[in-house]
Amino acid sequence: MNDTLRKLSLLLGSLSALAGCGDLFQARASEPTLVVSQRIQGEVPGVPAALAGAVKTLPPYSFSFDMPSTPITENGASNTAGPVKVKSSIQLNQAGMSIPSNYSADFNGFDTLQLTISGNGKSQVLAKYVRDAANLPGKSLVLLRAEDVEILDYVSSASRTVTLTLSGSGTLPSSNWTADVDMDLKLSADASFP
């Protein structure tokens, strides 16, 4: 067999293998951590000292949270760009909350705190905190990711805003408070052709 036939056979074999393998082109991009911060709008009401023994549950407190402006948040979890299929993902690594120093409240009395995400007609627990009596949080705490929640499922195509709801139990702060919410996100996007 001469060199030309060998090269042609190799080329045809390679093309056949590629055609049988599905996608001819694939690309992946990821950002393992992107921290987005925002203060809770308004103040969460404190529980007067006279009611502290009777009130052990934080009524759900909802606020809007703006997701970052990226091609991922503007195009949704899956879409196409011409013949290219794009699948995107935003998931939570962890969330943090910090009460500003000009507030007297702290998180020490909370036994649990839960952050729920909602949007596009559905909701799901996003992150949870459970008290560790040996390590009280003071004015800052970390909420661990509760489940593998695809945040893009809650972001509407018209707006990058989601609704977060804070709820919890324990001995609640006696004075009004607010907090800065830090969401540590991981982003990824996959593209394939055809």
Secondary structure as GFF3:
##gff-version 3
##sequence-region A 1 194
A	DSSP	alpha_helix	3	20	.	.	.	ID=ss1
A	DSSP	beta_strand	25	39	.	.	.	ID=ss2
A	DSSP	three_ten_helix	49	51	.	.	.	ID=ss3
A	DSSP	beta_strand	57	66	.	.	.	ID=ss4
A	DSSP	alpha_helix	71	75	.	.	.	ID=ss5
A	DSSP	beta_strand	78	81	.	.	.	ID=ss6
A	DSSP	beta_strand	84	98	.	.	.	ID=ss7
A	DSSP	beta_strand	110	119	.	.	.	ID=ss8
A	DSSP	beta_strand	122	130	.	.	.	ID=ss9
A	DSSP	beta_strand	140	145	.	.	.	ID=ss10
A	DSSP	three_ten_helix	151	154	.	.	.	ID=ss11
A	DSSP	beta_strand	161	170	.	.	.	ID=ss12
A	DSSP	beta_strand	180	193	.	.	.	ID=ss13
###
